[in-house]
Amino acid sequence: MPGENLTRLDFDAARRKAFWNEIVSFLMGRPNRLLSWKDVRDKLGIRGQIYRGIQAVPVDQIIGSVDRYRDFDRAFLPRHVHTAERWRSIDRAYYDDVSLPPVKLYRIGDVYFVLDGNHRVSVARERGIEFVDAEVIEAETRVPVTPDLDADDLEIKGEYARFLERTRLDELRPDQNIQFTIGGGYERLLEHIAVHRHFLGLEWQRYFSEDEAVCDWYDQLYLPLVQIIREQDVLSDFPGRTAADLYLWIMDHRHYLREQFGGDVAVEQAAQHFADHYTTRPIKRVLHVVQDLVTGQKDEEAFDADSAPGGSVA
């Protein structure tokens, strides 16, 4: 049958694409697997579910599955031959112009996970279909979720969800958007808030609730430093990093400067000094190293001149 041959060719082509996707993702060091709904649900602290009915859903926003996440890659291409029969039967329905029932999806943020209809999503995506009809069940979480979410990001998103659960910062300051690219950042922020709360109590000689401490830390420490980072365009020297990343690094650097030179160090000074000495841009980094070497050489020459017989004595 002509249809049988066409579906066989389609599946073989999809498998070849999946193979090359795997090679490219390995060489580029990029994740290439679907996300597990269970992992996302557990890490992001899903709070409730609402049935949203039948909707037209963008296929490229479907990034995971409830139970078939191992059978397809990130582009929903089939990874194993055991999916061939079911995949080809769905493909044949398109050739025969047979209407297929809506798939069933979970939605969280801006992304979707397949509860039922993995092969339908796979065939639709391979055929270049942009939207599929789906029964949608929406789940709520405190953190934003976008289609570029991968397994590595999920760990950090999980930390973010726990941070918001603990601090309620998303309720106290709805405009907050603290995003890290490195793990462990949110735990560090909890330490900063605890220390800030301690010193608030000492300064004002009264008890500060956790909500008060969170708000004061955010308004008086975090936001002002983030504003400095943006005004001085520090982020342009650290591509791929966020203001939250730099907040932690600059605060650590400020502590280092205090220990090295004594006395207080303004946040603005710490931010500028950090940007000048730790930029990731090669040209700037080389210039700073050369500048430091020249300065050090001049200091050494001055010291030698002062120490030489007949030299000047300060």
Protein Blocks (a to p, Z undefined) as FASTA:
>chain_A
ZZlmmmmmmmmmmmmmmmmmmmmmmmnopafbdcdfklmmmmnopabdcdebjadddfkl
pcbdfklmmmpcfkopafbfklmmmmmmmmmmmmnopacdddddddehjbccdfbhplmm
mmmmmnopabdcddddddddfbdcdfkbcfklmmmmmmmmmmmmmnommmmmmmbccddf
behklmmmmmmmmmmmmmmmmmnopacdfklmmmmmmmmmmmmmmmmmmmnommmmmghi
afklmmmmmmmmmmmmmmmngpaddfklmmmmmmmmmccbfklmmmmmmmmmmmmmmmmm
mmmmmmpghiacZZ
